[in-house]
Amino acid sequence: MSTTPVIQTEALHYHFSPDVKTLDNINLTVERGSVYGFLGPNGAGKTTTLRLLLGLLRNQQGSIRIFGEDIATNRISILRKVGSLIEQPSLYGHLTARENLEVYRRIYGADKSRIEATLALVDLSGTGSKKAKQFSLGMKQRLSIAVALLHRPELLILDEPTNGLDPNGIIETRELIKKLNRDEGVTIIVSSHILAEIEKMATHVGIIHKGRLLFQGTQPELQHLQEKESIVQIDTSDNRAAQGLLQQYSAVERNGCVELACADRTDVAAINRTLVAGGIDVYRLQPRQNDLEQLFLDITSGNQ
Amino acid sequence: MNFITSLRSEILKTKRTSSVWISLLGALFIPSIFLIMYLTRPDKLVPRLMMAPWQIHFSQGWQGMNSFLFPMYIILICALIPQIEFKNNAWKQVFASPQSTAQVYFAKFLTVHLMILFFYALFVAFMLMTGVVSDLANSKYTFLERRVPWSVLMQLNAKTYISILGISAIQFWLSLRFKSFVGPVGIGLALLVGGTIATGFGWEHVSKIPYAHPILTLMSMKDKGPLQLENHELNSIGYFIFFTALGYWDLRTRKERG
């Protein structure tokens, strides 16, 4: 199997207006067979990057290679092997699920049997003559994924595929992504603004913020980065006094709790003893949940 | 072949859309008014149609059509076909599929023209039916005794079709530019009214206004009958070529698609 990355961008820059950099030096590497979680808050540049990958935006600076081929010169042969779902579903509301797939089946030259196969895969076989506009958002999203999967793509580009779905829909979509990657070897790049979501399905993670790629690596590498900065949150009867007692850990008061960084779990036990011995009641002592916002703070402070 | 594939996919998208209904109802409008008139006022119309029933029937029908209804239909259909993509947010999926810009553009434009031809076929069929039904209902009419002048019919079709070619290319280009339906239809209507007024004033350069071409064809048919290509009809073909190329170039060089 070739070792050329499925997606490789070099020094990608993009701006919609001259003074605002939407993308600033994006070097994306997506390895074959990976699920690449493309993480960033809304407006970070995720959709712009993915639209550039599909040639929906004209590239301004830098290079994009997909399957080792340049998208600027080999767009059509690349797109034949790519399935995509960008933002809201693009379905023809007046057509049924089967008709929607038939529109694209012809263009991709996929076999007729793929229609039933993909409908079964996304659990929409029983929709019959129901029009796509009558579908629930979850069904529309699944049909959009079916459109993307119709021609057995080698690469799947999914932009926020779980956006607007209920918890059940989110789990189903996630399982489908994992299954396609595991059973059919599809390389998948999936964007999201929710860290927990990406952690549950991605093998690799790229984090984009304000148009810059802050982190790119495997999921264990990301976890390692987070562990280095393990923060413990403590809720006590007297947070101010507790902060005084824990000065050696450079504790701070934040969000109604005392927060401090500790390298090792024996520190946690020592901290608890110190507080109890100091006559302070400990109501709660827990590792702080990592959310995207915090992760950005960690990464950006780490970069400085 | 790739282009045929794109075309078939475009035709499938029009299934159950309002463009099909507008074609049907638009084509039915004038023949049904004629039918009502023929059936309710034979005293006036039997003598008028006596000499050459089909010729007079067709000539009246196409004149009624070309004065407003037909250009209006062109403006609507040129907007409705691209609207299928805008309304469903589907341009991005079209451009992310392995089709060249030329394939996408020309398959869509050809779909518009196939819809126009579908409209023509319906209109011709309804016009023929109006004649036949009138004669069956009232034997004083002489439609069934006379042969249908197919060559006149074909010339009427060809001339009126040529007269709207320029408008169709301009409207299609506008309809790809505007996300909203109102934009291209509003502009088209305004220009159509402008073209009609300019014709009314007998402006010397009126043959250069594409939106005046249908009505000029209508007037030339009154004068000389539908025989040769008029200057304005050649202009219409010129506008068609120019704006088809412009629309394609515009779509191709767009920075953001879908």
Contacts between the chains, C-beta under 8 A, distances in Angstrom:
chain1	res1	chain2	res2	distance
A	51	B	92	7.8
A	51	B	256	8.0
A	54	B	92	8.0
A	54	B	95	7.7
A	54	B	96	4.5
A	55	B	95	7.4
A	55	B	96	7.6
A	56	B	92	5.8
A	56	B	95	5.7
A	56	B	96	6.2
A	56	B	256	7.1
A	56	B	257	5.4
A	56	B	258	5.0
A	57	B	255	6.9
A	57	B	256	5.5
A	57	B	257	7.8
A	58	B	254	7.9
A	58	B	255	4.8
A	58	B	256	7.4
A	76	B	98	4.7
A	76	B	99	7.4
A	76	B	100	6.3
A	77	B	98	7.5
A	79	B	96	6.5
A	79	B	97	6.4
A	79	B	98	4.1
A	80	B	98	4.3
A	82	B	96	7.5
A	84	B	93	7.4
A	84	B	96	4.7
A	86	B	92	5.1
A	86	B	93	7.8
A	86	B	96	7.0
A	86	B	258	7.8
A	87	B	89	8.0
A	87	B	92	7.6
A	88	B	89	5.5
A	89	B	89	7.4
A	90	B	88	6.3
A	90	B	89	5.1
A	90	B	90	4.0
A	90	B	91	7.6
A	90	B	92	5.8
A	90	B	93	3.9
A	90	B	94	8.0
A	91	B	88	6.2
A	91	B	90	7.1
A	92	B	13	5.8
A	92	B	84	6.8
A	92	B	88	5.2
A	92	B	90	6.5
A	93	B	87	7.5
A	93	B	88	5.6
A	94	B	15	7.2
A	94	B	16	4.9
A	94	B	17	5.8
A	95	B	12	7.7
A	95	B	13	7.3
A	95	B	15	6.5
A	95	B	16	7.4
A	99	B	12	6.7
A	99	B	15	6.8
A	102	B	12	6.2
A	103	B	9	5.0
A	103	B	12	5.4
A	103	B	13	6.0
A	104	B	9	7.4
A	104	B	93	7.6
A	104	B	97	6.4
A	106	B	5	5.0
A	106	B	8	5.7
A	106	B	9	4.9
A	106	B	12	7.8
A	107	B	5	6.0
A	107	B	6	6.6
A	107	B	9	5.5
A	107	B	97	5.1
A	107	B	98	6.8
A	107	B	99	6.0
A	108	B	97	7.1
A	108	B	98	6.9
A	109	B	5	7.4
A	147	B	93	6.8
